[in-house]
Amino acid sequence: SQFLTTPIKNLSNISNQIAAGDLRTRASIETDDEIGELAATFNNMTSRLEETLENLEDRVRERTRALETSFNVSRKLSSITNPGQLAAAVVTQLQSAYDYYHVQIYLVEEETGNLILAGGTGEPGAIMLARKHNLPKGRGLVGRAAGQNTSVLIPDVSRDEGWLPNTLLPETKSEAAVPVAFGGKVLGVLDVQQNKVDGLTVADVELLQSVASQSAISLQNARSFEEARTRAELESLVNVIGQNIQRAATVEETLQTAAREL
């Protein structure tokens, strides 16, 4: 009776410890009979449960971190009214939070549809900005994301025929490009590169999509602010010219004033 019941009692005690939250506890396998097989199966189940829980905790931590990053970016961008400063803030915040190999953001030039680099991290970003780096419409991963208005994830760039290498970024192994769109209109593309294969995942794309959405709203607000300020300056200038013209006493003086002011 003891030979049969003792292993079962031990297994029952182990199950109670696991139920209490101790997933590192394992049942000892002392026999090769059915009870030993039950203990082995129980240990296997516990290991999988522990692994599942760890993965879930990792996902929760990653999601929490993504939400915090999105919130911080949103808070940072809400006070910026200049598109250039906004682009610089986005790439800086992302690289600081996630230690990406390189982060950059392109804005669509309305006249041509080309993508103009507006912000980039590190020395490569500074060099490309100084060179006024741009991509023709539809070219590369960034052009693909802009043209299709959809995110593009390349876990291994060496396997993608449409990928364009950059001599300033020789260590790029994976890349993700996410459109910055507002109301269905693509305003730009947020591009992130990592220096290892599979260094970027769907979780990174989800984070970038959240940041891109915040960036699109802030960018639209910044452009509206710039347009309103330009319009106000123009109206003010027109008023000044009008006042100067009204002070003219003769037709000749009026024409001379108008020509001079214009």
C-alpha positions in Angstrom: 0.0 0.0 0.0 2.8 2.4 0.9 4.7 1.5 -2.3 1.6 2.6 -4.3 0.4 5.6 -2.3 3.6 7.3 -1.4 4.6 8.4 -5.0 0.9 9.6 -5.5 1.0 11.6 -2.3 4.3 13.2 -3.3 2.9 14.1 -6.7 -0.2 15.5 -5.0 2.0 17.7 -2.8 4.0 18.9 -5.8 0.7 19.8 -7.6 -0.4 21.8 -4.6 2.9 23.8 -4.6 2.5 24.5 -8.3 -1.1 25.5 -7.8 0.2 28.0 -5.1 2.4 29.6 -7.8 5.7 27.8 -7.6 6.2 26.7 -11.2 9.9 25.7 -10.7 8.9 22.7 -8.6 9.3 19.3 -10.3 8.1 15.8 -9.3 10.8 13.3 -8.8 10.7 10.3 -11.1 11.7 7.2 -9.1 10.1 4.4 -11.1 9.5 3.3 -14.7 5.9 2.3 -14.2 2.6 4.2 -14.8 3.2 6.5 -11.8 6.7 7.4 -13.1 5.1 8.2 -16.5 2.5 10.3 -14.8 5.2 12.3 -13.0 7.1 12.8 -16.2 4.0 14.0 -18.0 3.2 16.3 -15.0 6.8 17.8 -15.2 6.4 18.3 -18.9 3.1 20.1 -18.4 4.6 22.3 -15.7 7.5 23.3 -17.9 5.2 24.3 -20.7 3.0 26.2 -18.3 6.1 28.1 -17.0 7.3 28.8 -20.5 3.8 30.1 -21.5 3.7 32.3 -18.4 7.1 33.7 -19.1 6.2 34.5 -22.7 3.0 36.2 -21.5 4.9 38.3 -19.0 7.4 39.3 -21.7 4.6 40.3 -24.0 3.0 42.3 -21.2 6.3 44.0 -20.4 6.9 44.7 -24.1 3.3 46.0 -24.6 3.6 48.2 -21.5 6.9 49.6 -22.8 5.4 50.3 -26.2 2.5 52.2 -24.6 4.9 54.2 -22.5 7.0 55.0 -25.5 3.9 56.0 -27.5 2.7 58.2 -24.6 6.1 59.9 -24.2 6.3 60.5 -28.0 2.8 61.9 -28.0 3.5 64.2 -25.1 6.7 65.3 -26.7 5.2 66.0 -30.1 2.1 67.8 -28.7 4.1 71.0 -28.0 6.1 71.0 -31.3 4.8 73.2 -34.2 7.8 72.9 -36.5 7.8 69.8 -38.9 11.6 69.6 -38.8 11.8 69.7 -35.0 8.9 67.1 -34.9 10.8 64.7 -37.1 14.0 65.0 -35.1 12.0 64.4 -31.8 10.3 61.2 -33.2 13.6 59.5 -34.3 15.4 60.5 -31.1 12.7 59.2 -28.8 12.4 55.9 -30.6 16.1 55.2 -30.7 16.5 56.2 -27.0 13.7 53.9 -25.9 14.5 50.8 -28.0 18.2 51.2 -28.9 17.5 50.6 -32.6 20.5 50.6 -35.0 19.1 53.5 -37.0 15.8 55.5 -37.1 14.8 57.9 -39.8 11.6 59.6 -41.0 10.8 60.8 -44.5 8.2 63.4 -45.6 6.4 63.3 -48.9 7.1 66.2 -51.2 3.6 67.1 -52.6 4.8 68.4 -56.0 6.8 65.3 -57.0 5.8 62.6 -54.6 9.4 62.0 -53.7 10.4 61.2 -50.1 12.6 63.8 -48.4 14.6 62.8 -45.3 13.4 65.0 -42.5 15.1 63.3 -39.5 17.7 60.6 -38.8 19.7 59.4 -35.8 23.4 59.5 -35.2 26.2 60.5 -37.6 24.6 58.8 -40.6 21.4 60.7 -40.1 23.4 64.0 -39.9 25.3 63.3 -43.0 22.2 62.4 -45.0 20.4 65.5 -43.8 23.3 67.6 -44.9 23.2 66.0 -48.3 19.4 66.5 -48.5 19.0 62.8 -49.0 15.8 61.8 -50.8 14.2 58.8 -52.4 12.3 58.8 -55.7 8.6 57.9 -55.5 8.1 54.1 -55.1 11.8 53.3 -54.5 12.9 50.8 -51.9 11.1 49.8 -48.7 10.3 53.3 -47.8 8.9 54.0 -51.2 6.9 50.8 -51.1 5.4 51.7 -47.7 4.4 55.1 -49.0 3.0 53.9 -52.3 0.9 51.1 -50.8 0.1 53.0 -47.6 0.9 49.8 -45.6 3.7 48.7 -43.3 6.6 46.7 -44.6 8.6 44.4 -42.4 11.8 42.7 -43.7 13.3 40.3 -41.1 16.3 39.6 -43.4 17.2 42.4 -45.9 19.6 40.1 -47.8 16.5 38.0 -48.9 14.5 41.0 -50.3 15.1 41.9 -53.9 13.7 45.4 -53.5 15.9 46.4 -50.6 18.3 49.3 -51.2 21.6 49.2 -49.2 23.0 52.4 -47.8 26.8 52.7 -47.4 26.4 54.9 -44.3 24.5 52.0 -42.7 26.5 48.9 -43.5 25.3 46.8 -40.5 21.6 46.9 -41.4 20.2 43.3 -41.3 16.5 43.9 -40.8 14.2 46.9 -41.6 10.6 48.1 -41.0 8.9 51.0 -42.8 5.6 52.3 -41.6 3.6 55.0 -43.4 2.8 58.2 -41.5 -0.8 58.8 -42.8 -3.6 61.2 -41.9 -7.1 60.7 -43.3 -5.9 58.2 -45.8 -3.2 60.6 -47.1 0.4 59.5 -46.7 2.5 62.4 -45.2 5.7 60.4 -44.8 7.3 57.2 -43.7 8.9 56.1 -40.4 11.8 53.8 -41.1 13.7 51.7 -38.5 16.7 49.4 -39.1 18.3 46.9 -36.8 21.8 45.3 -37.0 20.7 41.7 -36.7 18.5 39.3 -38.7 15.0 39.0 -37.2 16.0 42.0 -35.0 12.6 43.6 -35.9 9.3 41.8 -35.3 5.5 42.3 -35.6 5.6 43.8 -32.1 8.0 46.5 -33.4 5.7 47.3 -36.3 2.8 47.7 -34.0 4.8 50.1 -31.9 5.9 52.0 -34.9 2.3 52.2 -36.2 1.2 53.8 -32.9 4.0 56.3 -33.1 3.3 57.0 -36.8 -0.3 57.7 -36.0 0.7 60.2 -33.3 3.3 61.7 -35.6 0.7 62.1 -38.4 -1.6 64.1 -36.2 1.2 66.3 -34.9 2.6 66.8 -38.4 -0.8 67.8 -39.7 -1.2 70.2 -36.8 2.3 71.6 -37.4 1.6 72.2 -41.0 -1.7 73.9 -40.3 0.1 76.1 -37.8 2.8 77.0 -40.3 0.1 77.8 -43.0 -1.9 79.9 -40.5 1.2 81.8 -39.5 2.3 82.4 -43.1 -1.2 83.6 -44.0 -1.2 85.9 -41.0 2.2 87.3 -41.9 1.0 87.9 -45.5 -2.2 89.6 -44.4 -0.2 91.8 -42.1 2.2 92.7 -44.9 -0.7 93.5 -47.2 -2.2 95.8 -44.6 1.0 97.6 -44.2 1.4 98.1 -47.9 -2.2 99.3 -48.2 -1.6 101.9 -45.4 1.5 103.2 -47.1 -0.3 103.5 -50.5 -3.2 105.3 -48.8 -0.8 108.0 -47.6 0.2 108.9 -51.2 -1.1 112.2 -52.3 -0.9 111.7 -56.1 -1.4 109.0 -58.6 2.3 109.0 -59.5 3.3 108.7 -55.8 0.7 105.9 -55.3 2.2 103.9 -58.2 5.8 104.5 -56.9 4.8 103.4 -53.4 3.1 100.3 -54.6 6.0 99.3 -56.8 8.5 99.9 -54.0 6.5 98.0 -51.4 5.9 95.0 -53.7 
